Amino acid sequence: MSGSRELLSWSDFGEASRRLAQLVADTGYEPDIILAVARGGLLPAAAVAYALDVKNLFTMNVEFYTGVEERLDFPVMLPPLLDAVDLKGASVLVADDVADTGATLKLVKDFCAEQVRDVRCAVLYEKPRSIVRCEYVWRRTDRWIDFPWSSQPPLRVRRAPSAVPAP
């Protein structure tokens, strides 16, 4: 990874999201559902959904990154889990902010694969090392990306939930 960072401003995000949606529209692909990979994919998914006039927007919560270049051994789906039956027979566009290693997108695509008619991925950024090649990409980079929604530290740091005592 390069030492410099890719900076995405809110203004650039608006233009990037619109362009990403245009890439989808230009191919004639008409997804029935846009599936946002939370958290980073929530804003791109919403912007693309508005631009493509898709009202069915679902989310899948996946944790992988815990910090800059710090991640779990593998991505993990977090509750509430999406019910795969809700995707049955649909054309699904998976939206995320970045395809970095591609492990998260692979998990989501594999989850969808047996239920849907078609699944494609749209990301703002794709890195060369990604194991998933996305059909729709606004920009390719090998740098760490500072997104406007996650570039500043949280206003408060949440404590890990304490164990719930058994009844």
Order of alpha helices (4+ residues) and beta strands (2+ residues): beta-alpha-beta-alpha-beta-beta-beta-alpha-beta-beta-beta
